[in-house]
């Protein structure tokens, strides 16, 4: 829900523009001004991250949280496009947060959980 307090300003990161709003919790992805599917945006920014494990969800919008670590400092900087310690809605059943070191994903749909953990 966009409110009058929202400031949706794109942040350039890894060839994409990301709009992430800590007021309304929404995330939008763009490439050269064109809307980008969230799955593509997530894959481009975080596809190289390593799954560290699962955590019990405390104050998360899903029953379980996946913890990911960036492979290097350059990849860690992708987290800077998002506010820390705020759950952002990537898609209706997938939420993202971070603690400045790790990516946290909260998939509310069991199929998303299976897809995100397959092969890990």
N, C-alpha and C positions, 0 to 999 in steps of 0.2 A: 504494500500500500504506500503510495507516494504521498507525502505530506508537504505542507508549506515549508517545513524545516529542512527538507531534503536538499542536498546540493549534489547533483549528479554530474560530476566532473570526470571526464575520461583521464586515465593514467596510462601512459605508454609503457609497455613491458613486453620484451621479446617479440617485437613486431606486431603486437596487438594493442588495442585500446580496451581497458577494463574500467567499467563503472561499478563500484561497490559502495553501497550506502549503509553506514552504520545506523542511520535513523530508521529506515524502512526495511533493511535487511536484504535488499534486492541486489542481484549481480547481473550485469549485461556485458557482452563480449562483442567487439567490433574489429574488423580488419579493413583498413582504408575507408573508414566511415560506413561500411556495410555490416549489418547485424550478422553475428556468427553464432551458430548452434552452440549451446553450452558444453556439449560433449566434446566438440572440436577445441574450444577454448581451454577446457580442462586438460585435454590430451596434450596440447601444445605447451602449456605452462608447467604441467605436473607429470607428464608421461614418463619422465626419467627418475622420478622419486621412487624410493624403495619402501615397501611396506615393512614396518617394524613390528606391528602387532595390532591386536584388538584391545580395546579398553571398555570397561563398563561405562555406560553413558550416564554421567552425572550432569544434570542441567542441559542435556543435549536434546535435540528434537527427534532422536531415534533411540532404540534400545541399546545399540552398540556403536562404538566409534572406532574408525580405522586410523592408525597413527602412521604417518609417512615421514621419511627423512630425505632431504635433498642430497644428491650425490656430491655437490660441491657448493662453495660460497656463491658462485655465479647463479646457480639454480635457486639457492636460498633467497636471493634477492627478489625472486618472483613473488614471494609472500608480501613484499612491501606494497603491492598494489591493493592490498586488503587490510581493513582495520583489524587489529589484534583482539583476540578474546571475545569476538562477536560472531554469533551464528548467522551466516548469510545463506539465503536460499538460491542455490545454483539452478535447481529445477524443482518441480513440485515435490519430489521425493528424495532430494539430495541436498545436504547442507554442508557448508565449508566453514572452517575456522582455523586459526593458527595461534601459536604462542611465540612467534618470531623465530623459532628454530624448527618446528615441525608443522606439517600440514595435518589437519584433522578433518576427516570426512565422516558424516553421519548419514548413511543411506537408510531411509525409512522403508524401502521396498526390499524384500528378501532377494529378488532377482538382481537388483543393483549390488547388494552385498556379495552375491555369488560372482558376478562379473568383475567386481573390484578385487576379489581375493583369489580368483582362479589363477593357478600357476604360481602362487606365492608360497 
